Amino acid sequence: MEYVPPLNGDLEDPDRAYANGSSGVPGSGSIPSARFFNLVQAELIALVEAAGIDLDGEDDAQVAAAVLALIKAGAIGDVPFMAGFGPDGAGADLEVATYGYLVLARAIKLTGMAGYIEAPATGAAVVLDVEANGATIFQTAPQFAAGANAMTAGAFTAGAASLTLAAGTRLTFKVTQVGSSVAGQRIGFTLKGEAG
């Protein structure tokens, strides 16, 4: 997709905005190009078709149906956790502890993870774990090396590229090791997921 400016206005400005016309003042409003309308239609058609819906000129709710279908199909499903925050949202030193617990409402397929620590640990890495019904989901735990903000991703059990968990699975998020000199603060950690 791209921005398509009006055909008139300040032609030197490729980002010129559309303007309303004034009644009784010919040519005072913006003139949209055919390309503008073609792009809008192409984007909306692509969305509807991506949801597996056949185009129907008599149905003016297909875009809404497509968005809902894509969400239901698993366009969302990430599982976020956080640790090392105080009650006011400010940083708090990490401890070896359980920081999150949830029960999955639907089956989910985990395909990866992402993480960031705002105040890195020093002296030793910060190591994370997620348990499913009391057993770790990792063969190699994700961690933040001492002094690093970016996370080194872990590997799911048996080195699998993905892990499918059933509805009702209990997930527990833990910090299992903190920095030895500076513990570290403010971790955001997300399991990337889609419909299972």
C-alpha positions as CSV (number, residue, x, y, z in Angstrom):
1,M,0.0,0.0,0.0
2,E,1.1,3.6,-0.5
3,Y,-0.2,7.0,0.1
4,V,-1.8,8.5,-3.0
5,P,-2.1,12.3,-2.8
6,P,-4.8,14.3,-4.5
7,L,-4.3,15.4,-8.1
8,N,-4.4,19.1,-7.1
9,G,-3.0,21.2,-4.3
10,D,0.7,21.8,-3.7
11,L,2.1,19.5,-6.4
12,E,5.6,19.9,-5.0
13,D,4.5,18.1,-1.8
14,P,4.1,14.3,-2.3
15,D,2.4,14.1,1.1
16,R,-0.1,16.8,0.6
17,A,-3.4,16.2,2.4
18,Y,-6.9,16.0,1.1
19,A,-9.0,19.1,1.6
20,N,-12.7,19.6,1.6
21,G,-14.2,22.0,-0.9
22,S,-16.3,25.1,-0.2
23,S,-19.7,25.4,-1.6
24,G,-19.9,28.0,-4.3
25,V,-16.1,27.9,-4.9
26,P,-15.4,25.8,-7.9
27,G,-12.2,23.6,-7.7
28,S,-11.6,24.4,-4.0
29,G,-11.6,20.8,-2.8
30,S,-9.2,17.9,-3.5
31,I,-9.5,15.7,-6.5
32,P,-8.8,12.1,-5.9
33,S,-7.1,10.0,-8.6
34,A,-8.4,6.7,-10.0
35,R,-5.2,5.1,-8.5
36,F,-6.5,6.1,-5.0
37,F,-9.8,4.3,-5.5
38,N,-8.1,1.3,-7.1
39,L,-5.6,0.9,-4.2
40,V,-8.4,1.1,-1.6
41,Q,-10.4,-1.5,-3.4
42,A,-7.4,-3.8,-3.9
43,E,-6.5,-3.7,-0.2
44,L,-10.1,-4.4,0.9
45,I,-10.4,-7.2,-1.6
46,A,-7.1,-8.8,-0.4
47,L,-8.4,-8.7,3.2
48,V,-11.7,-10.4,2.3
49,E,-10.0,-13.0,0.2
50,A,-7.4,-13.7,2.9
51,A,-10.2,-14.7,5.2
52,G,-11.5,-17.2,2.6
53,I,-14.6,-15.2,1.8
54,D,-16.0,-14.9,-1.7
55,L,-16.6,-11.4,-2.9
56,D,-20.3,-10.5,-3.0
57,G,-21.5,-7.1,-4.3
58,E,-24.7,-7.4,-2.2
59,D,-22.9,-7.9,1.1
60,D,-21.6,-4.6,2.6
61,A,-20.3,-6.2,5.8
62,Q,-17.6,-8.5,4.2
63,V,-14.6,-6.5,5.5
64,A,-15.9,-6.7,9.1
65,A,-16.6,-10.4,8.7
66,A,-13.0,-10.9,7.3
67,V,-11.4,-9.1,10.2
68,L,-13.4,-11.2,12.7
69,A,-12.6,-14.5,10.8
70,L,-8.9,-13.7,10.7
71,I,-8.9,-13.0,14.5
72,K,-10.8,-16.2,15.2
73,A,-8.4,-18.2,13.0
74,G,-5.5,-17.2,15.1
75,A,-4.2,-13.9,13.9
76,I,-3.8,-13.1,17.6
77,G,-2.7,-15.5,20.3
78,D,0.5,-14.2,21.8
79,V,1.0,-14.8,25.6
80,P,2.7,-11.9,27.4
81,F,4.3,-11.9,30.8
82,M,6.3,-9.3,32.8
83,A,8.6,-9.3,35.8
84,G,10.6,-6.8,37.8
85,F,8.0,-4.0,38.1
86,G,6.9,-2.4,41.3
87,P,3.2,-1.7,42.1
88,D,3.6,1.8,40.6
89,G,5.1,0.5,37.4
90,A,8.6,1.6,38.3
91,G,11.4,-1.0,38.2
92,A,11.9,-3.4,41.0
93,D,14.8,-5.8,41.4
94,L,14.2,-9.3,40.0
95,E,14.0,-12.2,42.3
96,V,14.0,-16.0,41.7
97,A,10.2,-16.3,41.8
98,T,7.0,-17.0,40.0
99,Y,5.7,-13.9,38.2
100,G,2.7,-15.0,36.2
101,Y,0.1,-17.7,36.0
102,L,-2.7,-18.3,33.6
103,V,-5.0,-20.9,32.1
104,L,-5.4,-21.1,28.4
105,A,-9.0,-20.6,27.2
106,R,-8.3,-22.2,23.9
107,A,-5.7,-24.4,22.3
108,I,-2.6,-22.6,21.1
109,K,0.4,-23.3,19.0
110,L,3.5,-21.6,20.3
111,T,6.0,-20.8,17.5
112,G,8.6,-18.5,19.1
113,M,9.3,-15.9,21.8
114,A,10.5,-12.4,22.3
115,G,11.9,-10.5,25.3
116,Y,13.5,-7.4,26.5
117,I,14.9,-6.3,29.8
118,E,15.0,-2.5,30.4
119,A,17.6,-2.6,33.2
120,P,20.1,-5.4,32.4
121,A,21.6,-7.7,35.1
122,T,25.3,-7.8,35.8
123,G,27.5,-10.6,37.1
124,A,25.2,-13.4,35.7
125,A,22.5,-13.9,33.2
126,V,18.8,-13.6,33.9
127,V,17.1,-17.0,33.1
128,L,13.4,-17.5,32.5
129,D,11.1,-20.5,32.4
130,V,7.6,-21.3,31.5
131,E,5.9,-24.4,32.8
132,A,2.9,-26.1,31.3
133,N,1.0,-28.0,34.0
134,G,4.1,-28.1,36.1
135,A,6.7,-29.1,33.5
136,T,9.0,-26.8,31.6
137,I,8.2,-26.1,27.9
138,F,11.9,-25.5,27.2
139,Q,14.8,-27.7,26.3
140,T,17.0,-24.6,26.6
141,A,15.7,-21.8,28.7
142,P,15.5,-18.2,27.3
143,Q,17.9,-15.8,29.0
144,F,19.3,-12.3,29.1
145,A,23.1,-12.4,29.2
146,A,24.8,-10.1,31.8
147,G,24.7,-6.5,30.5
148,A,22.4,-7.3,27.6
149,N,18.9,-5.9,26.9
150,A,18.0,-8.3,24.1
151,M,17.0,-11.9,25.0
152,T,18.6,-15.1,23.7
153,A,15.6,-17.2,22.7
154,G,15.2,-20.6,24.3
155,A,14.4,-23.9,22.5
156,F,11.1,-25.7,23.0
157,T,11.3,-29.3,24.5
158,A,12.8,-31.9,22.2
159,G,14.1,-29.0,20.0
160,A,10.7,-28.7,18.3
161,A,10.1,-25.6,16.2
162,S,6.6,-25.2,17.8
163,L,4.7,-26.5,20.7
164,T,0.9,-27.1,20.8
165,L,-0.9,-26.7,24.1
166,A,-4.5,-27.7,24.8
167,A,-7.3,-25.5,26.2
168,G,-7.1,-25.7,30.0
169,T,-3.3,-25.9,30.1
170,R,-1.9,-24.0,33.1
171,L,1.1,-21.8,32.3
172,T,3.4,-20.5,35.0
173,F,6.1,-17.9,34.2
174,K,9.2,-17.9,36.4
175,V,12.5,-16.2,36.8
176,T,14.9,-18.9,37.8
177,Q,18.2,-16.9,37.9
178,V,19.0,-13.2,38.4
179,G,22.2,-11.2,38.1
180,S,24.7,-11.8,40.8
181,S,25.9,-8.1,41.1
182,V,22.8,-6.3,39.8
183,A,19.6,-8.4,39.7
184,G,18.0,-6.7,36.7
185,Q,14.6,-5.0,36.3
186,R,11.6,-4.6,34.0
187,I,11.3,-7.7,31.8
188,G,8.7,-8.0,29.0
189,F,8.5,-11.6,27.7
190,T,6.0,-12.9,25.1
191,L,5.4,-16.3,23.7
192,K,4.4,-16.0,20.1
193,G,1.2,-18.0,19.4
194,E,-1.5,-18.8,16.9
195,A,-4.6,-20.9,17.0
196,G,-3.7,-24.5,17.9
